[in-house]
Amino acid sequence: MKHRDCFKPWTLLVVAALLTCGCAAHRKMQVVSFLRQCDVEIESVEFRGVSLDGAPSSSQQGKPSEPLSDLAILFLAQKLLSGQLDRPLGHVNLALRLRVENRNSYALLVDRLEGEILLDTFLRSPVKLADKALLQQGFSEAVIETSLPLDSSLFKLTNVQNYRLRGVGSGLVQPSGKRLALEFDEERPLPDKIKQKWKSTKQSLIEEIFSSWMN
């Protein structure tokens, strides 16, 4: 009888541990299953302004800094475009509009997403969800925000071949309201339309930088 009484608590602990592991494994399989039935690609890029570290200035030993002349600013812009800058001047704020195809039998309201985007091997930047996104069955949109360093590498984006999105997030299964944790790591070719869009965006970027420096 004593052996049986001592055995019961250990039996309950073992059963509880197995159930916990089983639930965790089930949740992981559910996440993997959901992501396998989703395709995500960058649909468009929106330019949302520049955050400059400050207007460039010149200084000499023992003298206060003074704003650069127009000629000096033009020279600095040439260095930026030719890839000769030795430090970032600030950040370019972008919104990436994602096109999501959800082939699952249920929708997911994504309310948290954070991670990073890697452009080939030379540029890495953090990303976050701009607003909640309802991934319905079929095609939906989600917007993530990022900021890229304003340096010479920015003007090499038209040469990027692949991008990689990775990170974590979570959402509510619709209509049950059950929370589903997400972990993603997707690598895809960068669409040509995004490269063309960036070419047209560069002019707006340069104009905004000049306007900030001149004022």
VEXDOLO-587877 format. One record per atom (N, C-alpha, C): residue number from 0; atom name; x, y, z. Coordinates in nm, 3 decimals, m for minus. Example, Ala and Ser with C-alpha at 12.3 -4.5 7.8 and 13.67 -1.06 7.14 Angstrom:
<sites>
- resi:name:xx:yy:zz
- 0:N:1.319:m0.569:0.780 .
- 0:CA:1.230:m0.450:0.780 .
- 0:C:1.320:m0.330:0.780 .
- 1:N:1.285:m0.225:0.708 .
- 1:CA:1.367:m0.106:0.714 .
- 1:C:1.290:0.003:0.787 .
</sites>
This chain:
<sites>
- resi:name:xx:yy:zz
- 0:N:0.083:m0.120:0.000 .
- 0:CA:0.000:0.000:0.000 .
- 0:C:0.086:0.125:0.000 .
- 1:N:0.197:0.121:0.081 .
- 1:CA:0.284:0.236:0.088 .
- 1:C:0.347:0.264:m0.047 .
- 2:N:0.389:0.157:m0.117 .
- 2:CA:0.449:0.175:m0.248 .
- 2:C:0.351:0.240:m0.343 .
- 3:N:0.224:0.196:m0.337 .
- 3:CA:0.122:0.251:m0.426 .
- 3:C:0.098:0.399:m0.396 .
- 4:N:0.092:0.434:m0.264 .
- 4:CA:0.069:0.573:m0.226 .
- 4:C:0.182:0.663:m0.269 .
- 5:N:0.307:0.614:m0.259 .
- 5:CA:0.422:0.694:m0.302 .
- 5:C:0.428:0.706:m0.453 .
- 6:N:0.377:0.609:m0.519 .
- 6:CA:0.386:0.605:m0.666 .
- 6:C:0.290:0.705:m0.731 .
- 7:N:0.178:0.729:m0.667 .
- 7:CA:0.076:0.814:m0.727 .
- 7:C:0.125:0.955:m0.758 .
- 8:N:0.190:1.028:m0.662 .
- 8:CA:0.236:1.163:m0.693 .
- 8:C:0.334:1.167:m0.809 .
- 9:N:0.428:1.070:m0.811 .
- 9:CA:0.524:1.067:m0.922 .
- 9:C:0.455:1.039:m1.054 .
- 10:N:0.354:0.953:m1.051 .
- 10:CA:0.278:0.923:m1.172 .
- 10:C:0.210:1.049:m1.225 .
- 11:N:0.149:1.126:m1.133 .
- 11:CA:0.081:1.249:m1.173 .
- 11:C:0.180:1.348:m1.232 .
- 12:N:0.300:1.359:m1.173 .
- 12:CA:0.402:1.451:m1.224 .
- 12:C:0.446:1.411:m1.364 .
- 13:N:0.466:1.282:m1.384 .
- 13:CA:0.508:1.233:m1.516 .
- 13:C:0.401:1.259:m1.620 .
- 14:N:0.275:1.232:m1.584 .
- 14:CA:0.164:1.256:m1.677 .
- 14:C:0.153:1.404:m1.710 .
- 15:N:0.167:1.491:m1.606 .
- 15:CA:0.159:1.636:m1.628 .
- 15:C:0.271:1.682:m1.720 .
- 16:N:0.392:1.629:m1.699 .
- 16:CA:0.506:1.667:m1.784 .
- 16:C:0.483:1.624:m1.928 .
- 17:N:0.430:1.504:m1.946 .
- 17:CA:0.403:1.456:m2.082 .
- 17:C:0.297:1.540:m2.150 .
- 18:N:0.194:1.580:m2.073 .
- 18:CA:0.088:1.662:m2.130 .
- 18:C:0.142:1.799:m2.169 .
- 19:N:0.229:1.857:m2.084 .
- 19:CA:0.288:1.988:m2.113 .
- 19:C:0.373:1.982:m2.238 .
- 20:N:0.457:1.880:m2.247 .
- 20:CA:0.541:1.863:m2.366 .
- 20:C:0.456:1.843:m2.489 .
- 21:N:0.348:1.766:m2.470 .
- 21:CA:0.260:1.738:m2.583 .
- 21:C:0.191:1.864:m2.633 .
- 22:N:0.149:1.951:m2.539 .
- 22:CA:0.084:2.077:m2.577 .
- 22:C:0.183:2.168:m2.649 .
- 23:N:0.306:2.175:m2.598 .
- 23:CA:0.408:2.259:m2.660 .
- 23:C:0.440:2.210:m2.801 .
- 24:N:0.451:2.079:m2.815 .
- 24:CA:0.478:2.023:m2.947 .
- 24:C:0.363:2.049:m3.043 .
- 25:N:0.240:2.042:m2.991 .
- 25:CA:0.123:2.068:m3.074 .
- 25:C:0.121:2.213:m3.121 .
- 26:N:0.152:2.308:m3.029 .
- 26:CA:0.155:2.449:m3.065 .
- 26:C:0.261:2.476:m3.171 .
- 27:N:0.378:2.413:m3.155 .
- 27:CA:0.486:2.431:m3.252 .
- 27:C:0.444:2.378:m3.389 .
- 28:N:0.379:2.262:m3.390 .
- 28:CA:0.332:2.205:m3.516 .
- 28:C:0.227:2.294:m3.581 .
- 29:N:0.142:2.358:m3.498 .
- 29:CA:0.038:2.447:m3.550 .
- 29:C:0.101:2.570:m3.616 .
- 30:N:0.207:2.624:m3.552 .
- 30:CA:0.278:2.739:m3.609 .
- 30:C:0.342:2.702:m3.742 .
- 31:N:0.411:2.588:m3.742 .
- 31:CA:0.478:2.542:m3.865 .
- 31:C:0.375:2.520:m3.975 .
- 32:N:0.262:2.459:m3.939 .
- 32:CA:0.156:2.433:m4.037 .
- 32:C:0.101:2.564:m4.093 .
- 33:N:0.079:2.664:m4.006 .
- 33:CA:0.025:2.792:m4.051 .
- 33:C:0.121:2.860:m4.148 .
- 34:N:0.250:2.865:m4.112 .
- 34:CA:0.348:2.935:m4.195 .
- 34:C:0.369:2.865:m4.328 .
- 35:N:0.358:2.732:m4.329 .
- 35:CA:0.374:2.659:m4.455 .
- 35:C:0.264:2.693:m4.554 .
- 36:N:0.150:2.735:m4.502 .
- 36:CA:0.037:2.768:m4.588 .
- 36:C:0.028:2.919:m4.616 .
- 37:N:0.137:2.990:m4.589 .
- 37:CA:0.141:3.135:m4.615 .
- 37:C:0.259:3.169:m4.705 .
- 38:N:0.235:3.257:m4.801 .
- 38:CA:0.342:3.313:m4.884 .
- 38:C:0.345:3.464:m4.861 .
- 39:N:0.464:3.518:m4.836 .
- 39:CA:0.479:3.660:m4.808 .
- 39:C:0.583:3.718:m4.903 .
- 40:N:0.549:3.832:m4.964 .
- 40:CA:0.646:3.902:m5.048 .
- 40:C:0.626:4.053:m5.035 .
- 41:N:0.733:4.128:m5.060 .
- 41:CA:0.725:4.274:m5.054 .
- 41:C:0.651:4.323:m5.178 .
- 42:N:0.539:4.390:m5.157 .
- 42:CA:0.457:4.441:m5.266 .
- 42:C:0.502:4.581:m5.308 .
- 43:N:0.536:4.666:m5.210 .
- 43:CA:0.579:4.801:m5.242 .
- 43:C:0.659:4.859:m5.127 .
- 44:N:0.730:4.968:m5.157 .
- 44:CA:0.810:5.040:m5.058 .
- 44:C:0.766:5.185:m5.058 .
- 45:N:0.736:5.238:m4.940 .
- 45:CA:0.694:5.378:m4.927 .
- 45:C:0.800:5.457:m4.851 .
- 46:N:0.841:5.568:m4.909 .
- 46:CA:0.939:5.658:m4.847 .
- 46:C:0.867:5.747:m4.747 .
- 47:N:0.910:5.744:m4.621 .
- 47:CA:0.843:5.820:m4.515 .
- 47:C:0.935:5.922:m4.446 .
- 48:N:1.027:5.977:m4.523 .
- 48:CA:1.108:6.086:m4.471 .
- 48:C:1.245:6.044:m4.423 .
- 49:N:1.322:6.145:m4.386 .
- 49:CA:1.460:6.127:m4.344 .
- 49:C:1.478:6.182:m4.203 .
- 50:N:1.550:6.109:m4.120 .
- 50:CA:1.589:6.158:m3.988 .
- 50:C:1.739:6.183:m3.990 .
- 51:N:1.777:6.309:m3.999 .
- 51:CA:1.918:6.345:m4.005 .
- 51:C:1.975:6.362:m3.865 .
- 52:N:2.102:6.326:m3.851 .
- 52:CA:2.169:6.343:m3.723 .
- 52:C:2.197:6.490:m3.695 .
- 53:N:2.187:6.573:m3.798 .
- 53:CA:2.214:6.716:m3.783 .
- 53:C:2.275:6.768:m3.910 .
- 54:N:2.264:6.898:m3.932 .
- 54:CA:2.323:6.957:m4.051 .
- 54:C:2.475:6.948:m4.042 .
- 55:N:2.543:6.917:m4.151 .
- 55:CA:2.689:6.910:m4.148 .
- 55:C:2.748:7.046:m4.118 .
- 56:N:2.862:7.049:m4.053 .
- 56:CA:2.928:7.175:m4.019 .
- 56:C:3.078:7.161:m4.033 .
- 57:N:3.144:7.274:m4.042 .
- 57:CA:3.290:7.275:m4.050 .
- 57:C:3.344:7.341:m3.925 .
- 58:N:3.459:7.298:m3.881 .
- 58:CA:3.520:7.359:m3.763 .
- 58:C:3.670:7.356:m3.775 .
- 59:N:3.734:7.452:m3.715 .
- 59:CA:3.879:7.457:m3.708 .
- 59:C:3.918:7.462:m3.562 .
- 60:N:4.040:7.424:m3.533 .
- 60:CA:4.083:7.417:m3.395 .
- 60:C:4.073:7.556:m3.330 .
- 61:N:4.003:7.562:m3.218 .
- 61:CA:3.989:7.687:m3.146 .
- 61:C:3.878:7.776:m3.196 .
- 62:N:3.802:7.733:m3.297 .
- 62:CA:3.694:7.814:m3.352 .
- 62:C:3.563:7.738:m3.346 .
- 63:N:3.451:7.806:m3.326 .
- 63:CA:3.321:7.736:m3.321 .
- 63:C:3.284:7.682:m3.459 .
- 64:N:3.196:7.578:m3.459 .
- 64:CA:3.150:7.518:m3.585 .
- 64:C:3.061:7.616:m3.660 .
- 65:N:3.070:7.613:m3.791 .
- 65:CA:2.988:7.697:m3.877 .
- 65:C:2.921:7.611:m3.982 .
- 66:N:2.802:7.649:m4.028 .
- 66:CA:2.735:7.572:m4.134 .
- 66:C:2.820:7.567:m4.261 .
- 67:N:2.812:7.457:m4.330 .
- 67:CA:2.887:7.443:m4.455 .
- 67:C:2.828:7.533:m4.562 .
- 68:N:2.912:7.573:m4.652 .
- 68:CA:2.867:7.652:m4.766 .
- 68:C:2.791:7.563:m4.863 .
- 69:N:2.718:7.626:m4.955 .
- 69:CA:2.644:7.550:m5.056 .
- 69:C:2.738:7.462:m5.137 .
- 70:N:2.855:7.514:m5.168 .
- 70:CA:2.952:7.437:m5.245 .
- 70:C:2.999:7.314:m5.167 .
- 71:N:3.021:7.333:m5.036 .
- 71:CA:3.066:7.220:m4.954 .
- 71:C:2.957:7.115:m4.943 .
- 72:N:2.830:7.158:m4.935 .
- 72:CA:2.718:7.064:m4.929 .
- 72:C:2.709:6.983:m5.058 .
- 73:N:2.728:7.046:m5.170 .
- 73:CA:2.728:6.975:m5.298 .
- 73:C:2.840:6.873:m5.304 .
- 74:N:2.956:6.910:m5.250 .
- 74:CA:3.069:6.818:m5.247 .
- 74:C:3.036:6.696:m5.160 .
- 75:N:2.971:6.722:m5.045 .
- 75:CA:2.932:6.613:m4.957 .
- 75:C:2.830:6.522:m5.023 .
- 76:N:2.737:6.581:m5.100 .
- 76:CA:2.638:6.501:m5.172 .
- 76:C:2.705:6.412:m5.276 .
- 77:N:2.806:6.463:m5.342 .
- 77:CA:2.879:6.382:m5.440 .
- 77:C:2.945:6.263:m5.373 .
- 78:N:3.000:6.286:m5.254 .
- 78:CA:3.061:6.175:m5.180 .
- 78:C:2.956:6.071:m5.142 .
- 79:N:2.836:6.119:m5.104 .
- 79:CA:2.728:6.028:m5.069 .
- 79:C:2.690:5.939:m5.186 .
- 80:N:2.673:6.001:m5.303 .
- 80:CA:2.628:5.928:m5.421 .
- 80:C:2.737:5.836:m5.478 .
- 81:N:2.862:5.873:m5.457 .
- 81:CA:2.972:5.793:m5.512 .
- 81:C:3.021:5.685:m5.416 .
- 82:N:2.959:5.677:m5.297 .
- 82:CA:2.994:5.571:m5.203 .
- 82:C:3.120:5.597:m5.125 .
- 83:N:3.151:5.724:m5.096 .
- 83:CA:3.275:5.758:m5.027 .
- 83:C:3.254:5.817:m4.887 .
- 84:N:3.131:5.809:m4.836 .
- 84:CA:3.106:5.861:m4.702 .
- 84:C:3.170:5.769:m4.597 .
- 85:N:3.228:5.829:m4.494 .
- 85:CA:3.293:5.749:m4.390 .
- 85:C:3.204:5.729:m4.268 .
- 86:N:3.084:5.792:m4.265 .
- 86:CA:2.993:5.773:m4.152 .
- 86:C:2.850:5.800:m4.198 .
- 87:N:2.750:5.738:m4.133 .
- 87:CA:2.609:5.765:m4.168 .
- 87:C:2.570:5.908:m4.133 .
- 88:N:2.482:5.967:m4.213 .
- 88:CA:2.434:6.102:m4.188 .
- 88:C:2.301:6.102:m4.112 .
- 89:N:2.242:5.987:m4.098 .
- 89:CA:2.112:5.975:m4.031 .
- 89:C:2.045:5.846:m4.073 .
- 90:N:1.910:5.849:m4.085 .
- 90:CA:1.835:5.730:m4.124 .
- 90:C:1.724:5.767:m4.223 .
- 91:N:1.693:5.673:m4.311 .
- 91:CA:1.582:5.686:m4.404 .
- 91:C:1.469:5.598:m4.353 .
- 92:N:1.352:5.657:m4.333 .
- 92:CA:1.237:5.584:m4.279 .
- 92:C:1.152:5.529:m4.394 .
- 93:N:1.125:5.400:m4.389 .
- 93:CA:1.052:5.332:m4.495 .
- 93:C:0.938:5.248:m4.437 .
- 94:N:0.836:5.230:m4.518 .
- 94:CA:0.728:5.135:m4.487 .
- 94:C:0.726:5.030:m4.597 .
- 95:N:0.730:4.905:m4.559 .
- 95:CA:0.726:4.794:m4.654 .
- 95:C:0.587:4.733:m4.652 .
- 96:N:0.520:4.740:m4.766 .
- 96:CA:0.385:4.682:m4.776 .
- 96:C:0.399:4.538:m4.823 .
- 97:N:0.352:4.444:m4.739 .
- 97:CA:0.364:4.302:m4.767 .
- 97:C:0.235:4.246:m4.825 .
- 98:N:0.248:4.160:m4.923 .
- 98:CA:0.134:4.088:m4.980 .
- 98:C:0.138:3.945:m4.925 .
- 99:N:0.035:3.909:m4.851 .
- 99:CA:0.032:3.779:m4.783 .
- 99:C:m0.079:3.693:m4.841 .
- 100:N:m0.042:3.574:m4.884 .
- 100:CA:m0.141:3.475:m4.927 .
- 100:C:m0.158:3.371:m4.816 .
- 101:N:m0.277:3.366:m4.758 .
- 101:CA:m0.308:3.273:m4.650 .
- 101:C:m0.395:3.160:m4.705 .
- 102:N:m0.338:3.040:m4.712 .
- 102:CA:m0.411:2.924:m4.764 .
- 102:C:m0.465:2.836:m4.652 .
- 103:N:m0.457:2.886:m4.529 .
- 103:CA:m0.512:2.811:m4.416 .
- 103:C:m0.665:2.820:m4.417 .
- 104:N:m0.728:2.738:m4.334 .
- 104:CA:m0.875:2.738:m4.326 .
- 104:C:m0.928:2.840:m4.227 .
- 105:N:m0.838:2.923:m4.170 .
- 105:CA:m0.880:3.024:m4.073 .
- 105:C:m0.797:3.151:m4.093 .
- 106:N:m0.847:3.261:m4.040 .
- 106:CA:m0.776:3.389:m4.047 .
- 106:C:m0.696:3.410:m3.919 .
- 107:N:m0.599:3.501:m3.926 .
- 107:CA:m0.516:3.532:m3.810 .
- 107:C:m0.500:3.683:m3.799 .
- 108:N:m0.535:3.739:m3.684 .
- 108:CA:m0.517:3.882:m3.658 .
- 108:C:m0.381:3.900:m3.592 .
- 109:N:m0.283:3.945:m3.670 .
- 109:CA:m0.148:3.963:m3.619 .
- 109:C:m0.140:4.098:m3.548 .
- 110:N:m0.102:4.095:m3.419 .
- 110:CA:m0.095:4.220:m3.342 .
- 110:C:0.046:4.249:m3.290 .
- 111:N:0.140:4.160:m3.319 .
- 111:CA:0.279:4.186:m3.280 .
- 111:C:0.372:4.119:m3.380 .
- 112:N:0.472:4.194:m3.423 .
- 112:CA:0.574:4.138:m3.513 .
- 112:C:0.696:4.226:m3.501 .
- 113:N:0.808:4.166:m3.477 .
- 113:CA:0.935:4.237:m3.472 .
- 113:C:1.046:4.144:m3.516 .
- 114:N:1.145:4.201:m3.580 .
- 114:CA:1.255:4.121:m3.632 .
- 114:C:1.352:4.207:m3.709 .
- 115:N:1.402:4.155:m3.819 .
- 115:CA:1.497:4.230:m3.899 .
- 115:C:1.486:4.189:m4.045 .
- 116:N:1.530:4.280:m4.131 .
- 116:CA:1.538:4.251:m4.273 .
- 116:C:1.684:4.258:m4.314 .
- 117:N:1.727:4.161:m4.392 .
- 117:CA:1.863:4.156:m4.443 .
- 117:C:1.857:4.168:m4.594 .
- 118:N:1.933:4.261:m4.649 .
- 118:CA:1.940:4.283:m4.793 .
- 118:C:2.074:4.231:m4.842 .
- 119:N:2.071:4.118:m4.911 .
- 119:CA:2.194:4.045:m4.945 .
- 119:C:2.276:4.029:m4.818 .
- 120:N:2.403:4.067:m4.823 .
- 120:CA:2.487:4.051:m4.705 .
- 120:C:2.541:4.183:m4.652 .
- 121:N:2.501:4.296:m4.715 .
- 121:CA:2.566:4.421:m4.677 .
- 121:C:2.479:4.515:m4.596 .
- 122:N:2.350:4.485:m4.578 .
- 122:CA:2.264:4.577:m4.506 .
- 122:C:2.164:4.499:m4.420 .
- 123:N:2.157:4.538:m4.292 .
- 123:CA:2.065:4.474:m4.197 .
- 123:C:1.995:4.584:m4.118 .
- 124:N:1.863:4.569:m4.099 .
- 124:CA:1.788:4.674:m4.030 .
- 124:C:1.670:4.612:m3.954 .
- 125:N:1.636:4.666:m3.837 .
- 125:CA:1.522:4.614:m3.761 .
- 125:C:1.389:4.650:m3.828 .
- 126:N:1.289:4.565:m3.808 .
- 126:CA:1.154:4.590:m3.861 .
- 126:C:1.053:4.569:m3.749 .
- 127:N:0.938:4.636:m3.761 .
- 127:CA:0.828:4.616:m3.666 .
- 127:C:0.696:4.635:m3.739 .
- 128:N:0.591:4.579:m3.684 .
- 128:CA:0.458:4.590:m3.742 .
- 128:C:0.406:4.732:m3.724 .
- 129:N:0.359:4.793:m3.834 .
- 129:CA:0.308:4.930:m3.827 .
- 129:C:0.172:4.934:m3.757 .
- 130:N:0.087:4.837:m3.783 .
- 130:CA:m0.046:4.831:m3.724 .
- 130:C:m0.096:4.687:m3.732 .
- 131:N:m0.200:4.656:m3.659 .
- 131:CA:m0.256:4.522:m3.664 .
- 131:C:m0.293:4.485:m3.807 .
- 132:N:m0.274:4.357:m3.840 .
- 132:CA:m0.305:4.310:m3.975 .
- 132:C:m0.388:4.183:m3.969 .
- 133:N:m0.502:4.185:m4.036 .
- 133:CA:m0.588:4.068:m4.041 .
- 133:C:m0.553:3.987:m4.166 .
- 134:N:m0.493:3.871:m4.145 .
- 134:CA:m0.455:3.784:m4.255 .
- 134:C:m0.572:3.690:m4.284 .
- 135:N:m0.659:3.733:m4.373 .
- 135:CA:m0.775:3.654:m4.408 .
- 135:C:m0.737:3.542:m4.505 .
- 136:N:m0.828:3.449:m4.524 .
- 136:CA:m0.806:3.346:m4.626 .
- 136:C:m0.797:3.414:m4.762 .
- 137:N:m0.697:3.376:m4.839 .
- 137:CA:m0.674:3.443:m4.966 .
- 137:C:m0.563:3.545:m4.950 .
- 138:N:m0.579:3.662:m5.013 .
- 138:CA:m0.474:3.763:m5.012 .
- 138:C:m0.508:3.877:m4.917 .
- 139:N:m0.407:3.920:m4.842 .
- 139:CA:m0.421:4.032:m4.749 .
- 139:C:m0.294:4.115:m4.753 .
- 140:N:m0.298:4.229:m4.683 .
- 140:CA:m0.182:4.316:m4.676 .
- 140:C:m0.141:4.338:m4.531 .
- 141:N:m0.012:4.357:m4.511 .
- 141:CA:0.042:4.396:m4.381 .
- 141:C:0.154:4.496:m4.408 .
- 142:N:0.171:4.591:m4.317 .
- 142:CA:0.273:4.693:m4.335 .
- 142:C:0.372:4.685:m4.219 .
- 143:N:0.500:4.678:m4.253 .
- 143:CA:0.604:4.682:m4.151 .
- 143:C:0.691:4.805:m4.175 .
- 144:N:0.747:4.857:m4.067 .
- 144:CA:0.828:4.978:m4.074 .
- 144:C:0.974:4.945:m4.046 .
- 145:N:1.062:5.019:m4.112 .
- 145:CA:1.204:5.003:m4.089 .
- 145:C:1.273:5.135:m4.115 .
- 146:N:1.397:5.147:m4.074 .
- 146:CA:1.478:5.264:m4.105 .
- 146:C:1.617:5.215:m4.144 .
- 147:N:1.666:5.266:m4.255 .
- 147:CA:1.796:5.226:m4.306 .
- 147:C:1.897:5.338:m4.283 .
- 148:N:2.022:5.303:m4.254 .
- 148:CA:2.123:5.407:m4.232 .
- 148:C:2.146:5.489:m4.359 .
- 149:N:2.154:5.620:m4.342 .
- 149:CA:2.177:5.708:m4.456 .
- 149:C:2.327:5.717:m4.481 .
- 150:N:2.375:5.621:m4.556 .
- 150:CA:2.516:5.621:m4.594 .
- 150:C:2.528:5.569:m4.737 .
- 151:N:2.647:5.541:m4.779 .
- 151:CA:2.670:5.505:m4.919 .
- 151:C:2.604:5.373:m4.957 .
- 152:N:2.587:5.281:m4.861 .
- 152:CA:2.527:5.152:m4.892 .
- 152:C:2.382:5.167:m4.939 .
- 153:N:2.317:5.277:m4.898 .
- 153:CA:2.178:5.299:m4.935 .
- 153:C:2.159:5.310:m5.085 .
- 154:N:2.260:5.359:m5.152 .
- 154:CA:2.249:5.380:m5.296 .
- 154:C:2.292:5.257:m5.376 .
- 155:N:2.314:5.147:m5.305 .
- 155:CA:2.344:5.020:m5.371 .
- 155:C:2.223:4.928:m5.372 .
- 156:N:2.110:4.977:m5.321 .
- 156:CA:1.992:4.892:m5.308 .
- 156:C:1.940:4.841:m5.441 .
- 157:N:1.964:4.914:m5.548 .
- 157:CA:1.917:4.869:m5.679 .
- 157:C:1.993:4.745:m5.726 .
- 158:N:2.103:4.714:m5.658 .
- 158:CA:2.182:4.595:m5.694 .
- 158:C:2.150:4.474:m5.606 .
- 159:N:2.060:4.492:m5.509 .
- 159:CA:2.026:4.382:m5.419 .
- 159:C:1.954:4.271:m5.496 .
- 160:N:1.993:4.148:m5.470 .
- 160:CA:1.932:4.032:m5.535 .
- 160:C:1.828:3.963:m5.447 .
- 161:N:1.856:3.955:m5.317 .
- 161:CA:1.767:3.881:m5.227 .
- 161:C:1.745:3.958:m5.098 .
- 162:N:1.631:3.936:m5.037 .
- 162:CA:1.605:3.989:m4.905 .
- 162:C:1.561:3.875:m4.813 .
- 163:N:1.584:3.895:m4.685 .
- 163:CA:1.548:3.794:m4.586 .
- 163:C:1.476:3.860:m4.470 .
- 164:N:1.360:3.811:m4.435 .
- 164:CA:1.282:3.859:m4.321 .
- 164:C:1.281:3.751:m4.214 .
- 165:N:1.320:3.789:m4.093 .
- 165:CA:1.316:3.692:m3.983 .
- 165:C:1.283:3.762:m3.853 .
- 166:N:1.217:3.690:m3.765 .
- 166:CA:1.178:3.748:m3.637 .
- 166:C:1.070:3.667:m3.570 .
- 167:N:0.998:3.733:m3.479 .
- 167:CA:0.892:3.668:m3.403 .
- 167:C:0.769:3.757:m3.400 .
- 168:N:0.658:3.700:m3.365 .
- 168:CA:0.534:3.775:m3.356 .
- 168:C:0.426:3.690:m3.291 .
- 169:N:0.305:3.741:m3.292 .
- 169:CA:0.192:3.665:m3.238 .
- 169:C:0.063:3.722:m3.293 .
- 170:N:m0.042:3.643:m3.283 .
- 170:CA:m0.172:3.687:m3.333 .
- 170:C:m0.284:3.603:m3.274 .
- 171:N:m0.407:3.645:m3.305 .
- 171:CA:m0.526:3.576:m3.255 .
- 171:C:m0.595:3.503:m3.369 .
- 172:N:m0.614:3.373:m3.351 .
- 172:CA:m0.686:3.293:m3.450 .
- 172:C:m0.831:3.340:m3.455 .
- 173:N:m0.882:3.358:m3.575 .
- 173:CA:m1.020:3.405:m3.593 .
- 173:C:m1.110:3.289:m3.638 .
- 174:N:m1.228:3.273:m3.577 .
- 174:CA:m1.291:3.361:m3.476 .
- 174:C:m1.272:3.314:m3.332 .
- 175:N:m1.190:3.211:m3.309 .
- 175:CA:m1.183:3.152:m3.175 .
- 175:C:m1.114:3.244:m3.074 .
- 176:N:m1.024:3.332:m3.121 .
- 176:CA:m0.952:3.419:m3.030 .
- 176:C:m0.832:3.354:m2.964 .
- 177:N:m0.798:3.232:m3.004 .
- 177:CA:m0.684:3.163:m2.947 .
- 177:C:m0.555:3.227:m2.996 .
- 178:N:m0.461:3.254:m2.902 .
- 178:CA:m0.337:3.321:m2.938 .
- 178:C:m0.238:3.221:m2.998 .
- 179:N:m0.173:3.264:m3.105 .
- 179:CA:m0.076:3.180:m3.175 .
- 179:C:0.055:3.257:m3.186 .
- 180:N:0.162:3.200:m3.129 .
- 180:CA:0.294:3.262:m3.139 .
- 180:C:0.358:3.225:m3.274 .
- 181:N:0.431:3.321:m3.332 .
- 181:CA:0.490:3.300:m3.463 .
- 181:C:0.641:3.317:m3.457 .
- 182:N:0.710:3.242:m3.538 .
- 182:CA:0.853:3.258:m3.557 .
- 182:C:0.881:3.234:m3.705 .
- 183:N:0.938:3.333:m3.772 .
- 183:CA:0.950:3.325:m3.918 .
- 183:C:1.093:3.355:m3.964 .
- 184:N:1.127:3.300:m4.078 .
- 184:CA:1.257:3.323:m4.141 .
- 184:C:1.240:3.292:m4.289 .
- 185:N:1.218:3.395:m4.370 .
- 185:CA:1.188:3.379:m4.512 .
- 185:C:1.290:3.454:m4.597 .
- 186:N:1.340:3.389:m4.698 .
- 186:CA:1.433:3.454:m4.792 .
- 186:C:1.377:3.443:m4.933 .
- 187:N:1.376:3.557:m5.004 .
- 187:CA:1.317:3.562:m5.139 .
- 187:C:1.396:3.657:m5.227 .
- 188:N:1.383:3.643:m5.358 .
- 188:CA:1.444:3.741:m5.450 .
- 188:C:1.373:3.876:m5.437 .
- 189:N:1.448:3.985:m5.446 .
- 189:CA:1.387:4.118:m5.442 .
- 189:C:1.324:4.148:m5.579 .
- 190:N:1.192:4.174:m5.583 .
- 190:CA:1.125:4.197:m5.713 .
- 190:C:1.185:4.317:m5.787 .
- 191:N:1.187:4.308:m5.919 .
- 191:CA:1.240:4.418:m6.001 .
- 191:C:1.162:4.547:m5.980 .
- 192:N:1.032:4.536:m5.955 .
- 192:CA:0.951:4.658:m5.938 .
- 192:C:0.994:4.735:m5.814 .
- 193:N:1.046:4.666:m5.713 .
- 193:CA:1.095:4.733:m5.593 .
- 193:C:1.225:4.808:m5.625 .
- 194:N:1.310:4.748:m5.706 .
- 194:CA:1.434:4.815:m5.746 .
- 194:C:1.403:4.941:m5.826 .
- 195:N:1.306:4.932:m5.917 .
- 195:CA:1.267:5.048:m5.996 .
- 195:C:1.207:5.157:m5.907 .
- 196:N:1.129:5.116:m5.810 .
- 196:CA:1.070:5.211:m5.717 .
- 196:C:1.178:5.284:m5.640 .
- 197:N:1.280:5.212:m5.601 .
- 197:CA:1.387:5.275:m5.525 .
- 197:C:1.463:5.378:m5.610 .
- 198:N:1.477:5.352:m5.738 .
- 198:CA:1.544:5.448:m5.826 .
- 198:C:1.471:5.581:m5.826 .
- 199:N:1.338:5.576:m5.831 .
- 199:CA:1.259:5.699:m5.831 .
- 199:C:1.257:5.764:m5.693 .
- 200:N:1.273:5.685:m5.589 .
- 200:CA:1.271:5.738:m5.453 .
- 200:C:1.400:5.813:m5.421 .
- 201:N:1.511:5.775:m5.483 .
- 201:CA:1.639:5.838:m5.454 .
- 201:C:1.634:5.988:m5.477 .
- 202:N:1.565:6.033:m5.583 .
- 202:CA:1.558:6.175:m5.612 .
- 202:C:1.486:6.250:m5.500 .
- 203:N:1.375:6.195:m5.452 .
- 203:CA:1.303:6.258:m5.340 .
- 203:C:1.390:6.261:m5.215 .
- 204:N:1.466:6.156:m5.194 .
- 204:CA:1.554:6.148:m5.079 .
- 204:C:1.660:6.258:m5.084 .
- 205:N:1.724:6.274:m5.199 .
- 205:CA:1.829:6.375:m5.213 .
- 205:C:1.772:6.515:m5.195 .
- 206:N:1.654:6.539:m5.252 .
- 206:CA:1.591:6.671:m5.239 .
- 206:C:1.560:6.703:m5.093 .
- 207:N:1.513:6.605:m5.017 .
- 207:CA:1.480:6.629:m4.877 .
- 207:C:1.606:6.656:m4.796 .
- 208:N:1.714:6.585:m4.826 .
- 208:CA:1.840:6.607:m4.755 .
- 208:C:1.889:6.750:m4.781 .
- 209:N:1.891:6.790:m4.907 .
- 209:CA:1.935:6.926:m4.943 .
- 209:C:1.848:7.032:m4.874 .
- 210:N:1.717:7.011:m4.875 .
- 210:CA:1.626:7.106:m4.814 .
- 210:C:1.654:7.122:m4.665 .
- 211:N:1.683:7.011:m4.598 .
- 211:CA:1.712:7.015:m4.455 .
- 211:C:1.843:7.087:m4.428 .
- 212:N:1.943:7.064:m4.510 .
- 212:CA:2.073:7.127:m4.489 .
- 212:C:2.070:7.277:m4.519 .
- 213:N:1.991:7.315:m4.620 .
- 213:CA:1.991:7.454:m4.664 .
- 213:C:1.914:7.544:m4.567 .
- 214:N:1.811:7.486:m4.498 .
- 214:CA:1.725:7.569:m4.412 .
- 214:C:1.788:7.595:m4.276 .
</sites>
